[in-house]
Amino acid sequence: MKKIERLFPEIFEKMRQYRVLTSENEKLYAIAMELLNKNKNAWSLSPQENVFYILSGYAYITYKAITSKDR
């Protein structure tokens, strides 16, 4: 859990550095932080499960972006 807590601010900073910190991305980040903070005391996932779900979410969003009709 500690590594995930460190990852979130790093993601935010990278979005700023790469100039992709839009209002939509900032809203999604805020929702993710809210969910993380709300559930961190009851966190039961293993480090491997954490990686799986983070990468699954990334893969899903990447797929949606690649296959979007707005491209």
Order of alpha helices (4+ residues) and beta strands (2+ residues): alpha-alpha-alpha
